[in-house]
């Protein structure tokens, strides 16, 4: 618990991705880890932790999601018409 508290303080008291403070989240935080090597990466809120998992828990999945947000299929479709 001591390491958790120290890491959370190092992160500014909130999720390492969205920065929501632990006080707003009612301590529903997750210790995120690399599934390949088991190393702890940081402390995330449930939403960010789940989001990473749904995107494949890897950089490639995040890049694809970012590309999608910046280049939505509908916008490309509309510009092609």
C-alpha positions in Angstrom: 0.0 0.0 0.0 2.9 2.3 0.7 4.3 1.9 -2.8 0.8 2.5 -4.2 0.5 5.7 -2.3 3.9 6.9 -3.3 3.3 6.2 -7.0 -0.1 7.9 -6.8 1.5 10.9 -5.3 4.2 10.9 -8.0 1.4 10.9 -10.6 -0.1 14.0 -9.0 -2.8 12.1 -7.0 -4.8 10.8 -10.0 -5.0 8.6 -13.1 -1.8 8.6 -15.1 -3.8 9.0 -18.3 -6.8 11.3 -17.7 -5.5 12.8 -14.4 -8.9 12.4 -12.6 -8.1 12.7 -8.9 -8.5 9.6 -6.8 -10.9 11.6 -4.6 -13.4 11.9 -7.5 -13.1 8.2 -8.3 -13.7 6.9 -4.8 -10.4 5.0 -4.8 -11.5 2.9 -7.8 -8.0 2.8 -9.2 -6.1 0.0 -11.0 -2.5 -0.9 -10.8 -1.7 -1.2 -14.5 0.9 -3.6 -15.6 2.5 -4.9 -18.8 0.9 -8.3 -19.5 4.1 -9.5 -21.3 6.5 -9.0 -18.5 4.3 -8.2 -15.4 6.0 -4.9 -14.7 3.9 -2.1 -13.2 3.4 0.9 -15.5 1.3 3.1 -13.3 -2.1 3.7 -11.6 -5.1 4.2 -13.8 -8.8 4.8 -13.3 -11.1 2.0 -14.3 -12.2 3.7 -17.5 -8.6 4.3 -18.8 -7.5 0.8 -17.7 -10.4 -0.8 -19.5 -9.9 1.5 -22.6 -6.3 0.3 -22.9 -7.4 -3.3 -22.7 -10.1 -2.8 -25.4 -7.5 -1.2 -27.7 -5.2 -4.2 -27.4 -3.0 -2.9 -24.6 -0.4 -1.8 -27.1 0.8 1.3 -29.0 -0.5 0.0 -32.4 -4.0 -0.2 -31.0 -3.8 3.3 -29.7 -2.3 4.6 -33.0 -5.3 3.1 -34.9 -7.7 4.7 -32.5 -6.0 8.1 -32.8 -6.0 7.8 -36.6 -9.7 7.0 -36.5 -10.5 10.1 -34.4 -8.5 12.3 -36.7 -9.7 10.8 -39.9 -13.2 9.5 -39.4 -14.5 7.3 -42.3 -17.6 9.5 -42.7 -15.4 12.6 -43.2 -13.3 10.8 -45.8 -16.5 9.5 -47.4 -18.1 12.9 -47.5 -15.0 14.5 -49.0 -14.9 11.9 -51.7 -18.5 12.6 -52.9 
